[in-house]
Amino acid sequence: MVEPSSSGRATRKMTTPTIAIRQTPPTTTPRISPALLPPPPGGGLVNGAE
């Protein structure tokens, strides 16, 4: 009976991180979009890197 209990706890821990990951995409998406847009049109970032 101890083994099944452990499995149940592991599943609950995975559910918590899953919720945090879902909220992370929305926050990271807006940041990645603007960051990728400036490089192509600006071109200044590429020269500075070189």
BALOBA-1460 file (C-alpha; in Angstrom, 3 decimals):
// residues 50
<rec num="1" residu="m" x="0.000" y="0.000" z="0.000"/>
<rec num="2" residu="v" x="3.000" y="2.301" z="0.468"/>
<rec num="3" residu="e" x="3.992" y="2.063" z="-3.225"/>
<rec num="4" residu="p" x="0.602" y="3.243" z="-4.601"/>
<rec num="5" residu="s" x="0.625" y="6.116" z="-2.099"/>
<rec num="6" residu="s" x="4.058" y="7.260" z="-3.328"/>
<rec num="7" residu="s" x="2.828" y="7.247" z="-6.945"/>
<rec num="8" residu="g" x="-0.161" y="9.421" z="-5.991"/>
<rec num="9" residu="r" x="2.133" y="11.967" z="-4.338"/>
<rec num="10" residu="a" x="4.437" y="12.082" z="-7.379"/>
<rec num="11" residu="t" x="1.460" y="12.812" z="-9.646"/>
<rec num="12" residu="r" x="0.327" y="15.689" z="-7.421"/>
<rec num="13" residu="k" x="3.828" y="17.235" z="-7.491"/>
<rec num="14" residu="m" x="3.845" y="17.060" z="-11.315"/>
<rec num="15" residu="t" x="0.483" y="18.882" z="-11.433"/>
<rec num="16" residu="t" x="1.842" y="21.861" z="-9.489"/>
<rec num="17" residu="p" x="4.836" y="22.480" z="-11.823"/>
<rec num="18" residu="t" x="2.550" y="22.012" z="-14.839"/>
<rec num="19" residu="i" x="0.445" y="25.012" z="-13.747"/>
<rec num="20" residu="a" x="3.574" y="27.168" z="-13.316"/>
<rec num="21" residu="i" x="4.839" y="26.138" z="-16.765"/>
<rec num="22" residu="r" x="1.499" y="27.131" z="-18.341"/>
<rec num="23" residu="q" x="1.790" y="30.625" z="-16.830"/>
<rec num="24" residu="t" x="5.447" y="30.856" z="-17.929"/>
<rec num="25" residu="p" x="4.811" y="30.461" z="-21.711"/>
<rec num="26" residu="p" x="2.486" y="33.502" z="-21.879"/>
<rec num="27" residu="t" x="5.057" y="35.664" z="-20.056"/>
<rec num="28" residu="t" x="8.026" y="34.370" z="-22.094"/>
<rec num="29" residu="t" x="6.191" y="34.544" z="-25.434"/>
<rec num="30" residu="p" x="5.737" y="38.354" z="-25.350"/>
<rec num="31" residu="r" x="9.395" y="38.825" z="-24.325"/>
<rec num="32" residu="i" x="10.739" y="36.540" z="-27.098"/>
<rec num="33" residu="s" x="8.525" y="38.145" z="-29.794"/>
<rec num="34" residu="p" x="9.845" y="41.722" z="-29.301"/>
<rec num="35" residu="a" x="13.435" y="40.477" z="-28.866"/>
<rec num="36" residu="l" x="13.334" y="38.550" z="-32.159"/>
<rec num="37" residu="l" x="11.636" y="41.410" z="-34.034"/>
<rec num="38" residu="p" x="14.297" y="44.086" z="-33.327"/>
<rec num="39" residu="p" x="17.291" y="41.990" z="-34.589"/>
<rec num="40" residu="p" x="16.002" y="41.433" z="-38.183"/>
<rec num="41" residu="p" x="14.753" y="45.013" z="-38.864"/>
<rec num="42" residu="g" x="17.437" y="46.788" z="-36.765"/>
<rec num="43" residu="g" x="20.464" y="44.827" z="-37.957"/>
<rec num="44" residu="g" x="22.501" y="46.945" z="-35.512"/>
<rec num="45" residu="l" x="22.530" y="44.116" z="-32.943"/>
<rec num="46" residu="v" x="24.119" y="41.775" z="-35.519"/>
<rec num="47" residu="n" x="26.931" y="44.247" z="-36.300"/>
<rec num="48" residu="g" x="27.619" y="44.832" z="-32.600"/>
<rec num="49" residu="a" x="27.907" y="41.053" z="-32.030"/>
<rec num="50" residu="e" x="30.455" y="40.756" z="-34.840"/>
